[in-house]
Amino acid sequence: MPVPRLPRIPRFPDAAATGTVAIRTTPADAYRVISDPPVMIRLAEEAHRARWLGGAIAPAVGARFRGHNRNGLRRWVTNCRITDADPGRCFAYEVTAALGVPISRWQYDIAPTAEGCTVTETNWLRVPLWFLPFAIVITGVRDRIGANNTNIGTTLQRLKRHLESPLTGAADGSQRSGRQAG
């Protein structure tokens, strides 16, 4: 029996937050980290744990994972569904809260450069207006756009340090261009 196709949740037309970083690594190596939520989560600001759901073990369109988030003493869980998984180019997922309330979309675009690649992280907020007061109470964040812009900057700098570190291959199983893991 075929799995029913989940409807796409409409997105706001304009991005809420975005940032770009140049990294001395291959697009394939950048994608390998970005598209692995349990690895990428170590570089994020609010998110602190992720695990694959439904038997998923690798990024693929339709695969799901759960994110555990925190802000000070506040904790919340989100469910994420991958919408784009184009190795070396793009990784994106949509986030929902309890009862399937749409929260956001996160997208990572990777472009090759002469020295490696650029990674652009973009966030679209999709929270319904009626849910905003609950989101503020749950997360403790009144200015979500400002917080996401700050968090994107932090995450991208951590991603850069991680991928440019000589120990990256040993830390996440990926191999950097010209270096062997091990």
Residue, then its C-alpha position, 0 to 999 in steps of 0.5 A: m500500500p503506498v504511503p499517503r503524500l503529505p500536503r506541503i504547508p504554505r510558506f510565507p513568501d519572504a525569508a525571515a532570517t538568512g546568513t551566508v558563510a564561505i568555507r574551505t571545504t567541498p560542497a559534498d563535505a558541507y552537505r554531509v554535515i548539514s544533512d545529518p541532523p544528529v551531527m548538525i545539531r552540535l553546531a546549532e544554538e537552540a537545538h541540542r538533540a536530534r534523532w531520526l524517526g520512522g526508521a530513517i537513517a539518512p537524508a531523503v525527501g520525506a524522511r523525518f527527524r525530531g528536534h529537541n530545543r532549549n532556551g535557558l530553562r525552557r525546552w520544546v520538541t519539534n518534528c521535521r520533514i525533509t523537503d529537499a535533499d540534493p547532495g552538494r547543493c541543497f538541504a531543507y526541512e519543514v518544522t511542525a510543533a505538537l498537533g502538526v502546527p506549522i512552525s518554520r522552514w529551514q534551508y541550506d544552499i551550497a554553492p562551489t567557490a574557487e576556495g571551497c563553497t558558500v553555505t547560505e542558511t535561510n529560515w521562513l516562519r510559518v507560524p499561524l498568528w493564533f499560535l504566536p502567543f503560545a510560541i513565545v511562552i514555550t520558547g521564551v523568545r519574543d523576537r523570533i526573526g532577530a533570534n533566528n538571524t543571530n542563531i544563523g550567524t552562530t551556527l554558520q560560524r560553528l559550521k565553518r570552524h568544524l569543517e575547516s578543522p583538521l579533526t573534522g574527519a575523525a569527528d563526524g566520519s566525513q573526509r575533507s578534500g586531501r585528507q583521510a579520516g582516521 
